[in-house]
Amino acid sequence: PVKRFPGEGRYMIYHIEILVEKLRDELKQYGELLALLDQQQELVLKRDADGIQSTAEQIDQQSMILEELKTTRKEAQLQVAEDLGLSKMPAFEDIIPLLPHEYQPLINAIIEDNNLSIQRIGRLARQNHLLLTRSIEMVGSLIRSVCPDQTPNVYNGNGAVISHPGHAAPTYEHVC
């Protein structure tokens, strides 16, 4: 029989099926992350600080799981590329046309679903960031109105307190 593809054979099919499995795993975990982001948004709206903290930790864990899955998927992608005779890590757009025809629609569909999930995750993460930022601004405003002489601590991205510059002298004094 004449081979249509450089690496066509049972090993290449086996590697393609592993790639499909890795893409599906990635899609499943994107779904898990979306559920956590939805949950976080609900907790922000309910102003459930403990729930928000717990969900943030779960989101961090889920992000680490996704990074590990992306690494294993890229390894599977590279193996398929090598089976096809490609020497570098090509994009899926370069790999898919070289795959057996029966796998092309499946892999295209999973990749499209993954990309849509990534877009939705980005949107939800930005929305949650805005909601959390607004909540912090509201609390800061409340603190400043109740205790105008006190400046609440502000933290940088690493969790360290940012030092405040000296306070300006008041422009007026209360007369009692």
C-alpha positions as CSV (number, residue, x, y, z in Angstrom):
1,P,0.0,0.0,0.0
2,V,1.1,3.5,-0.8
3,K,1.4,5.9,2.2
4,R,-0.3,9.3,1.8
5,F,1.5,10.8,4.8
6,P,5.2,10.7,5.8
7,G,4.5,9.1,9.2
8,E,1.3,7.3,8.3
9,G,1.0,4.1,10.2
10,R,-0.1,2.7,13.5
11,Y,2.4,4.8,15.5
12,M,1.4,8.0,13.9
13,I,-2.3,7.2,14.5
14,Y,-1.5,6.3,18.1
15,H,0.3,9.7,18.5
16,I,-2.6,11.5,16.9
17,E,-5.0,9.8,19.4
18,I,-2.8,10.9,22.3
19,L,-2.9,14.5,20.9
20,V,-6.7,14.4,20.7
21,E,-6.8,13.1,24.3
22,K,-4.5,15.9,25.5
23,L,-6.6,18.5,23.6
24,R,-9.8,17.1,25.2
25,D,-8.1,17.2,28.7
26,E,-7.2,20.8,28.1
27,L,-10.7,21.7,27.1
28,K,-12.1,20.0,30.2
29,Q,-9.8,21.9,32.4
30,Y,-10.7,25.2,30.7
31,G,-14.3,24.4,31.6
32,E,-13.3,23.9,35.2
33,L,-11.5,27.3,35.2
34,L,-14.6,28.9,33.7
35,A,-16.7,27.5,36.4
36,L,-14.4,28.8,39.1
37,L,-14.4,32.3,37.5
38,D,-18.2,32.2,37.3
39,Q,-18.2,31.2,41.0
40,Q,-15.8,34.0,41.9
41,Q,-17.9,36.5,40.2
42,E,-21.0,35.4,42.1
43,L,-19.0,35.6,45.4
44,V,-17.8,39.1,44.5
45,L,-21.3,40.3,43.9
46,K,-22.4,38.7,47.3
47,R,-19.3,40.3,48.9
48,D,-18.2,37.0,50.4
49,A,-14.6,37.7,51.2
50,D,-13.8,34.2,52.5
51,G,-15.4,32.6,49.5
52,I,-13.5,35.0,47.2
53,Q,-10.2,34.0,48.8
54,S,-10.9,30.3,48.6
55,T,-11.9,30.6,45.0
56,A,-8.8,32.6,44.1
57,E,-6.7,29.8,45.5
58,Q,-8.6,27.3,43.5
59,I,-8.2,29.4,40.4
60,D,-4.4,29.5,41.0
61,Q,-4.4,25.7,41.4
62,Q,-6.4,25.3,38.2
63,S,-4.1,27.6,36.3
64,M,-1.1,25.4,37.3
65,I,-3.0,22.3,36.2
66,L,-3.6,23.9,32.8
67,E,0.0,24.9,32.4
68,E,1.0,21.3,33.0
69,L,-1.6,20.1,30.5
70,K,-0.4,22.6,27.9
71,T,3.1,21.2,28.3
72,T,2.0,17.6,27.8
73,R,-0.2,18.7,24.8
74,K,2.7,20.5,23.2
75,E,4.8,17.3,23.7
76,A,2.1,15.3,21.9
77,Q,1.9,18.0,19.2
78,L,5.6,17.8,18.7
79,Q,5.5,14.0,18.4
80,V,2.8,14.2,15.7
81,A,4.8,16.9,13.9
82,E,7.9,14.6,14.0
83,D,5.8,11.7,12.7
84,L,4.8,14.0,9.8
85,G,8.4,14.8,9.0
86,L,8.3,18.3,10.3
87,S,11.4,19.4,12.1
88,K,10.2,22.2,14.3
89,M,7.2,22.8,16.5
90,P,4.7,24.0,13.9
91,A,1.4,25.6,14.6
92,F,-1.7,23.5,14.3
93,E,-2.6,25.3,11.0
94,D,0.5,23.6,9.6
95,I,-0.1,20.2,11.1
96,I,-3.8,19.7,10.5
97,P,-3.7,19.6,6.6
98,L,-1.1,16.9,6.8
99,L,-3.1,14.6,9.1
100,P,-5.3,11.8,7.9
101,H,-8.6,13.3,6.7
102,E,-10.7,11.5,9.3
103,Y,-8.9,13.4,12.2
104,Q,-8.9,16.8,10.7
105,P,-12.5,17.9,11.6
106,L,-12.2,16.5,15.1
107,I,-8.9,18.3,15.9
108,N,-10.2,21.5,14.3
109,A,-13.3,21.4,16.5
110,I,-11.5,20.8,19.7
111,I,-9.0,23.5,18.9
112,E,-11.8,25.9,18.1
113,D,-13.5,25.1,21.4
114,N,-10.3,25.5,23.3
115,N,-9.7,28.9,21.7
116,L,-13.3,30.0,22.5
117,S,-12.8,28.9,26.1
118,I,-9.6,30.9,26.4
119,Q,-11.4,34.0,25.1
120,R,-14.2,33.5,27.6
121,I,-11.7,33.0,30.4
122,G,-10.0,36.3,29.5
123,R,-13.3,38.1,29.5
124,L,-14.4,36.7,32.8
125,A,-11.0,37.3,34.4
126,R,-11.1,40.9,33.3
127,Q,-14.7,41.4,34.6
128,N,-13.8,39.8,37.9
129,H,-10.7,42.0,38.1
130,L,-12.8,45.1,37.5
131,L,-15.4,44.0,40.1
132,L,-12.7,43.3,42.7
133,T,-10.9,46.6,42.0
134,R,-14.2,48.5,42.3
135,S,-15.0,46.8,45.6
136,I,-11.5,47.7,46.9
137,E,-12.0,51.3,45.8
138,M,-15.4,51.4,47.6
139,V,-13.9,50.1,50.8
140,G,-11.0,52.6,50.6
141,S,-13.4,55.4,50.0
142,L,-15.4,54.3,53.1
143,I,-12.3,54.2,55.2
144,R,-11.2,57.6,54.0
145,S,-14.6,59.1,54.8
146,V,-14.9,57.5,58.3
147,C,-11.2,57.9,59.2
148,P,-9.8,60.7,57.1
149,D,-6.5,60.8,58.9
150,Q,-5.9,57.1,58.2
151,T,-4.6,55.8,54.9
152,P,-5.4,52.2,54.3
153,N,-2.5,49.9,53.3
154,V,-2.0,49.4,49.6
155,Y,-0.3,46.3,48.4
156,N,1.7,45.6,45.3
157,G,1.4,42.5,43.1
158,N,3.7,40.5,45.4
159,G,1.6,41.2,48.4
160,A,4.0,43.7,50.0
161,V,2.8,46.9,51.5
162,I,3.5,49.9,49.3
163,S,4.9,52.8,51.4
164,H,2.9,56.0,51.3
165,P,4.5,59.4,50.6
166,G,4.1,61.9,53.4
167,H,0.7,63.4,53.9
168,A,0.1,66.9,52.7
169,A,-0.7,69.5,55.4
170,P,-4.4,70.3,55.7
171,T,-5.5,73.4,53.8
172,Y,-7.9,74.3,56.6
173,E,-8.6,73.7,60.2
174,H,-11.8,72.9,62.0
175,V,-13.0,75.7,64.2
176,C,-14.9,74.4,67.2
